[in-house]
């Protein structure tokens, strides 16, 4: 490992990529000594509170938000000169009976040649209607967002497997989907506003789970660049919104008649309550019906009635229960600005509604054999999609106190395929299986008792309850006043009942009307004012590896490096920010670096991260290299000689936004230095 040593300065370690070593200038904070590895403090603005609320002039005339979900997706927009009106996307073609199709399934279909064919209901229905043999050549993707969360070594070359088993680069798949939404949104905007200049007038917002790590967020940004939403030269034209944050922002605007308070209205007859906590619910419902018909939602210019009752310091949890993940965030109200402060780092996991689908697939495997289900999915992929659609409709009808069974239609191709491969019919398989509470209906359906459906929900719902309970026990999460349940899975009466039963005595459990659109509307509001969340918590500890003077008895012998007669300790983890540390919007961590040699054109700095604050060396367990900062230097006429002043590059890193950002400046010339942070090349 090559290093550049400078007496009296911390020295940054450089990896084996062949780049020369930059050297940080000494910390300027009083009380810091070179003998120990000190953290340069976060450098706040002079008045971060006021700066956070200062509305910067913007050239964007419209904000378009894309809620890219695991099971369903959609877009909405708002014009900056009329921010109180949020317009939902046009009604999609297709749809399922009994399911409001304000969003469309996150389903993508590519031709056998790999070209884009369709997205959403159109893709799903076209694929379903293909001849079984022909369908095996087409690339059909669904619920593919989960792959980005579950892939530990995500890169630009990560691949996704289509239903037919063939693979396509994930970046291509996501770019196809985002390009579809861009084309639809831009066409709708131009229909409403023909003079709209598409290139610079639109600010785009894409939603991601708050628990996603930096590589996944960068991946979505790269997919947006590839889809042509914005140019990499104008990164500020695209914002990444965190899903529970977006929901929280929208909940600030709600009136009482737009909420259902589960704490006040217990579930009756196994169904979600039809009454709101407000006596004018009938009138509000009619207004809501009309607004749904017009696809335009009006929001409060200030804060909603519920928020106006809240005091400075009041705390609440937003539980975003989606198709793939459950995402929890804890916010505190700051008055009088009404800004939000994150109290605990985002938490959650893969406990979304997809877990119920997987439990159903496991149940089918127990009845008909896992090998048969695997063969059926491979040989009849379109029919398998048909079966999952049938189950989805029944899953939505499940309720905790329902007494009558639910019937799930089995496609004829399933029944026929089973008879051909097993030499017996499905009714015989059901009678011989050890699965209780599932019978065969003479109408050609699986007849599932309420106990059977409860068993499918139980593992996923229990995980969600356990995670919320663990969060409520954290020292920083006390005195919670409200628990907002949002996301598509929050529509489930099964989940509503479980959450209310577990936590109704601790706080008020609130569900917004049109709960499946909460995140989408909030993402639009975030695009109109990205400063509304003033303080966030760092999800990890971030830092770099440095050399410090070796101290006998403190540093281990194996870390000793002797250079030019001086003893140095290698691999010391110098922290930029610690896990769960509060970081305000606009605050920066600054470090100065000096090129190792005259004429050096590039500085590469490795970034390390860890899930704990108890870290000393970059070689400690749990520490990993997670990214790189690259500084591109212009060629300058640099004086040489022993008295010449070495060139100094000051890098400023922001940890308080939804993405990590870096900027840099040449101190001597005050010119901006090209700086980039990369989490996808490790």
N, C-alpha and C positions, 0 to 999 in steps of 0.2 A: 504494500500500500504506500503510495507516494504522498508526502506531506510537505508543505512549505512552512518553515518555522520562522517566527519573528519574535525575538526576545521581548518580553513584557506584554505580549498580546495573546489572547486566546487564538488557537490555530484550528481551523476547520479541517476535518479529515475528508479525503476524497476517495471515492471508490476506485475500482479497477477498470473504469471506462477510458482511461488514458488522458482524461482532462487534467489540466494543472490545478493546483490547489489554491483556492481563495483564502484569504486570511481576514477574519472579522477584526474591526477596530475595537479598541478597549471599550468596555461599557462606560457610559458617561455618568451613570447614576452614582451619587455619593454613597459611601459605605460598602461598595463592591470591591473585592480584592481579586487579583489575578491568581492567588494561590488556590482559590476554590472555584468550582464551576457555578457561576451566578447566572440568574435568569434576568435578562433585561426586561423591565416591566412593560406591560401593555401601555402604550402611549395614547391616552384618550384625547379627544378634541378639547378645546378650551371649555366648551359647554355642550357636552354630548347630548344632554336632554333636549336642548333647544335645537341643536343641529339635526337631531333625529326627526323632528317634526317639521323642519323647514322643507316646504314643497319646492323642489328644484324645478325650474322651468323645463318643460318637455316638448319635444317636437312630435311626439306620438299623438295622432288624432283618434286612435282607437286601440283598445286592448282586446286581444283574442286569447282566451284561455282554453287549453286542451286538457281535459281530465282523462289521462291515459290509464285506464283501470285494468285489472287482471281479467275480469269477466265482461265488463262493458265500458265503453268510452263515449265521449262526446265533446262538444265545444260550446262556448258561449262568448259573447262580446259586449262591450260597452264603449260608447263614444266619450272622449274626455270632456267634451262640453256638455254632456248630459250623464254624469256618473251615477245618478240615482236609478237609472234604467238599465237592467241587465237583460240582454236578448238571448234566448236559447236558440240552439240550432234548429234548422228546419226539420219537420217530421220526416223520419226515415221511412223508406219503403220497406215493406215486410213487417215482421213482428210476431209475437206469440200471443194467443188469446189470454186475456186477463193480466197481461204484463204491460205496464206503461212503457212505451218505447221512446222516451225522451232521449235515451242514449241507445247506442247500437252495440251488439256483441263485439268484443275485441277478437275478431276472427279475420284472418287474411288468407286469400287464395291467390296462388301464383300458377301460371300455366306450366305444362310439362317442360317448357323451355326456360322457365324461371322468371318470366315476365309478369308484371302486375296484372291481375285480372279484376279483382273486386275486394271489398272490405265490408265487414259488418253483416247485416241480415242478408244482403245480396250474395256475399261470399258463402255464407253458411247454407243458404237455400240452394244456390247453384251447385255447390259441392254435393249436397244431399241428393240432388236429382240426377247426378251423373251415373252412368252405368257402372256397376261395381268393379268391373275389370278396368274401365277407363279411369275411374277415380284413383286407382293405385299409382297413376303416373302424374297426378296433380299434387302440388305442394299446398297443404292446408295446415294453417297454424291457429291454435287457440290457447288462451291462458298462458301465452308465452312470456308475459312480463315477469312471472315468478322466477324464470331462469336467471334473470339479471340479479335478483336478490340472493339466490342460492349458489351462484357461481363464485367461488372464493378467489379464483385467479382470472377475473374478467379482463379481457383485452379487446382490442379492435378486431381481432380475428376469431373471437369466440363464435361457436356455431350453435344453431338451434335445429332440433329435429322435428320435421313435419310429421303429420299423422301417418304418412306412408313410409316413415323410417328414414327418408333421405334428409340430408343436412344442407342448410343454407347459412351464410354468415349472419349472425344476429344483427349486426349494424344495418345490413340490407333490409331485413325484415322490419325493424323499427322505422327505418327511413321510409319504406313503402307506406306504412301506416300513417306516419306524420305527414307525408306528402298528400295522402288522401284527404286528411283533415284540412290541410292548407288550401288545397284546391276548392273544397266545398265552402270553406269560410270566406275565402277571397271572392268567390263568385257571388255569394250571398251579400257581402259587403258592397260589391260593385253594383249589384242590382238595386241596393238601397241608396248608394252614394256613388254615382258614375264617375265623379271627378276625383275619387280617392286615388292617391298615389301609393300604390302597393309597397314599393321598395322601402320607403322611409317612414310611412305613416303608421305602420302597425307595430305595436309591442306585443310580442308573443309570450305566453306563460305556459309552461308544462308542469304538471303535478307529478310528484314522486313521493313515496313513503318517507317519513322523517327518519326511519331507522336505516335507510339506505346509506351505505358508505360512500366516500368521495368518488371512487372509481365508477360506481353505478350512476351517480349524478353527472359525471363527466361524459359517460357513455351516452346518456340521453341528449346532452348538448351536442355531442359529435353527430348523433343521428339526426338532430334538427338541422345541423349544418349541411349534412349530406342530402337531406330532404329539401333544402332550399328555403327553409323558413327565414333564416337570416344568414348573413355572411360572417365568417370568422373574423373579418375586419371590424365588425360592429357587434361585439359580444353583448353589449349592454341592451341591445334590442330584444334579447331573450332572457327571461327570468325563470329560474327553477323554483317552484313553490312547493313547500312541504305540506302534505295533504292534511294532517290534523291542524296545522297552523291556518291553512286556508279555511277550514271548517270553523275554527275559533273566530277568525276575522268576520265571517258571515254571521255567526251567532250573535255578535255584538249589535247587529242591526235588527234583530227579530223583535216583533211585537208579540204581546202575550197570546194573541189569537193565532199566531203562527207556530205555537209550541204545544206539545203534549207532555204533561207532567205525570210520569208514571207513579210518582209518589202520592199523587192525589187521587188518581183513578186506577184502582186495581183492575187486572185483566178479568173479563167476564166471559163465561162460556168458551174460554180458550181462545178468544179473539182479541186483537188489539182494540183499545177503547176508541169509540167514535166521538167522544166528548172531549172538548178542550178545557183548559183551566179557565177560559174566558167565557162569559155568558153569551157573547155575541158570535159564538162559533158558527151558527148557521149562516149568518151574513158573511163571515170571513171565508167560509167554505165556498160560497157562491162567488166571492171575489177571486178566490184562488182558482176556481174552475175557469172563470173568464180569463184570468191572467195566463193560465196554462194554455188555453185555446189561442190566445194572442202571442204566446211564447215570450212575453215580456214581463219581467218581475220588477216591481218597484221596491227600492230599499230606502230606509231612513237616511236623511241627510246627516243626522248626528248618530246617536246610539239609540237602540231600541228600549222599550219599556223595562224589560228585565234588567238591562245594564244600568239604566238610570237609577234603579233601586240599590245597586251595588256600591259599596264603599271602597275607597282606596285601600289596597292591600288584600281585598277579597280574592280567594283562590278557587280555581275550578280545574277539572280534568276534561279533556276531549279524548274520547275513545273512538278512533276511526276504525270501524270494523268493515273491511272490504272483502273482495273476493279472494285475494291472495294473502294479505297480511292484516294484522291488527297493530295499530300504531297509537301509542299513548303520548300525550303531551300535557304538561301542567303549566298553567298560565296564572299570572297575577295582574290585577287591574292597577294601572297607574293613573291617578287623577292629578290635575284636571284635564290632561291631554287625552285621556282615554287610551293611551298606548298599552301594549302588552309586554310582560316580562316573563320569560321562561324560567321556571323554578327548578326544574330537574331535567336532565338530558333525556331526549326522546328514547322511548323503550317500546318493546313489542316483539313480534315474531310471526312466523308463518302459520297463523291460526285463523285464516280467513274461511269464507264459505266453501272454498274448494275442498277443505278438509271433510265436509259432509259428502261431497261428490266421491272422494276417494274411499270413504267408508262404505258408500253404496257399491262401488266397484269391488271392494273386498267382500261384501255380502254376496254379490253375484258369483264371485270366485268360490265361496264356500258352498253355494248351491250347485253350480254347474261345473265347477272345476277351474282352477286358476289357469291351467294350460289351455282350456277351451276359450276362456275370455281373452287371453293373449292372442290366440289364433284368430278369433273373431275380429278383434280390433285391427289386426294386420291384414286380414283377407277382405273384410267388409268395413272399411273405415268410415264410409258415409253412413252406413246403418248404425254404427256405434255412436256417431254424432247425433243421429235421430233419437237413439235411446237416451242419451244424456239430456237432450232437450225435453223429452217426456218426463224425466225425473226432476228436472229443474222446476217445471210447472207444479209438480206435487210437493216439492220441497218448500216452495213459497206458501203452500196451503197448510203446512204443518203448524200445529199450535199445541201448547202444553197440556191443555185439559180436553183435547178433542177425543171423543169416544168412538166415532165411526172410523172405519179403515180408510186408507188412501190407496187408490188403484193406479199402478204405473203401467202404461201400455208397453208391451214388448213388440218391436217391429216384426212383421211377418218373416223378414229375412233372418232374424235371430232364431225364431221358432223353427224355420226350415233348415237353417244351418246346423242347429243343434241335433235335429233328427237325423240329418245326413251323416254327421260326424260321430254321434253317440249310438245311433241305432235305436233310440227311444225318444219319447216326447218330453217336453219341459215339465208337464204335469207329473210324470213319473219321477223326474229328477227332484222336484219339490217334495214329493212324498218320501223319497229315500234320504233326503238330506237331514242333517241334525239341526237345521236352522228353525227356530221357533218363531211364531207370530207372522210368518209369511206363507200365504196360501196361493192357490191358483184359482183365478176367476174364470168362469165359463165364457166370459166375454173376451178371453185372450189377454188377461192382465195379471200382473203380480198384485196380490191383495195384501197390503202391508198394514198391520195393526198399528195402533198408536204407540204401543211399546216398541215395535220394530223401528219406527221412525225416530222415537226418542233415543234409542240406542245409537242411531246414526249421528245425531246431533251431539250426544253427550261428550265424547272426547274433545271435540273442538270447543264447545261452549265452556267446558271445565277449564281448558287451557286459558281462555280469555278471562274467566272469573279469577283464576289463580294469579294471573299476571296483574290484573287491576288491584287485587288484594295485596300482592307484594309491593306494588307502587305506593299504596296508601299507608304502608307500614314504614316507609322511608322517613327519616327525621326531617328532611326538607319539605315533606308533603303532609302537612298537618293543617287541620281546620278547613278542609275542602267543603265548599258551599254547594257546588253543583257538579254533576257528572253528565256531560253532553254525549249522547250516543249518536254517532253519525256513520255514514257509509252505507253501501248497499246491503250488507249483512244485518245492519241495524233495523231493517224493515221486518226481520224475522220475529214473529211473536215468541218463538222459543228463546231467542237470545234476550229479548226485552224482559221476559218473565224472569229469566235466570239472573240478570243484572239487577233488576228491581228487588228480587228476593234477597240477594246477597248484600246489597249496599243501600237499599232504600231507607234504612234506619240511620245511616251515617250522613247522607247528603241527598239532595233532590236529584232524581234521575230525569233528565230532560231530553226529548226527541224533537227536532225541528220537523215541521211539515215538509213534505217532499225531501225526505232525509237523504235519498240517493243523489240529489243534486246539490247538496250543501257544499261539498268541496269544490264543485265546478263554479258555483256562484262566488264563493270565497276567493277562488283563484283570480277571478276577474277583479275583485276589490283589491287584492294584493298587487295586481299589475297596475292599478290606478294609483296606489300608494304603498310602495314597498317598505316604507319606514314605520309601518304600524306596529311591527314587533321590534321593540327597541333593544331588548336584551335576550340573548340566547345562551344556552349552555353548550360547551364544547363536548362532543360525544366521545372524544379520545384525547390522550396526551400526545402532542406533536412536538417534534424537536429535530435537532441535527447532532451529528457526532463531532466532538471537538477534542483537541489536545489541551491539557492543562498541566501546570507544573506538578511533578510527581512529589507526593508527600509520603515519607516513610511511615509505616504503621496504619496509614489510611487507605492507600491504594495497593491492590494486589501486585505481586512481583511480575506476573505474566503480562501486565499492562504497561510495564516500563519500556520506554523507548529513549535511547541515548543518542543525541544528535548535537554535533559541534560542542561537546563537553557539557551539555545541559540534559537534565533528566525530565522526561515528559511522560504523562499518563495518557494512554490512547483510549479511544472508544467511549469517552464520557458523553452521556446523553444531556445535551443542553436544551432545556425546554423552551418552546415558544409559548405554549399554553397547556394547561393541565386539564385532565378529564373532569367534566362537570363544572369547570370554571365559568363564571359569568363573564360574557364578553358583549359589550355594547356595540350597536351598529355604528360604524364609523371609527371604532377603535382599531389601532394597528400595532403590530409588533415590528419594530425596526431593527435591522442589523446592517452594518456596513462591511463590505468585502473589498479586498484589494487583489487585483490580478497577480498571479505568481510571477509573471514575466512581462516585460515590455512587449507590446504588440499582440497580447493575448486577445482573441476575438470572442471567446465564449467561456462562461463560468457555469459549471454544473454542480448543483448542491443536492445531495441526497436528503430526503425527508424521512424520518422514522416516526412510528406511532405505536401506542401501547394503550391497553384498556385500563391500566392502573396508573396511579400517580407515584407509586413506590418503585421508581426505576432510577438506576444510577448509570448503567452502561448500555450502549446500543446492542450489546451481545446478551443482555439479560433475557430470561425466558419471557415470551409474550411480546417482545419488541420485534418489529419487522419493518423493513424498508417499504414504504407505501407510495412513494412518489419522488419526483425530482423537480427542482426549480432550475430553469435555464435562463441565463442572462446573456443577451446578444449585445456585444460591444462594438461600437463604431471604431474605425481606425482613426487614431489621433496622432498628432505630432507630439510625442512624449519625450521630455528631456531625459537624458541619461546622466549617470554619474552618482557619486556617493551622496550628494546633497539634494538630489532631485526628489520631489515629493511624489510618493507612489499614488497612482490613480485610485480613487475611492468610489465604489458603487454602493448606494444606499438602497436597500430593498425594504419595502413595506408590505407586510402580510396582514390580510384581514381575515379574522376568524369569526366575526359576528354576523356574517351574512348566511344565506342558505348554501352557498358554495364558498370554498376557500379561494381567495383571490390574492394576486401578487402584483405589485408595481415596483418600478425601480427608477433611480435617477443617478446620473453622473454628477457627483458633488461639485467637481471643478467647473463644469460647463452648464450645470442646471438643466441639461437636456434629458428627456425621457429615454430610458433604456428599455429595449424590447424584453419583456419578462413573461415567462409562461410557466404554469404549474401543471404537471402531467402525472396522473394516477393510473394510466392504462398501459404503460410500457414496462411494467416490472415483471 
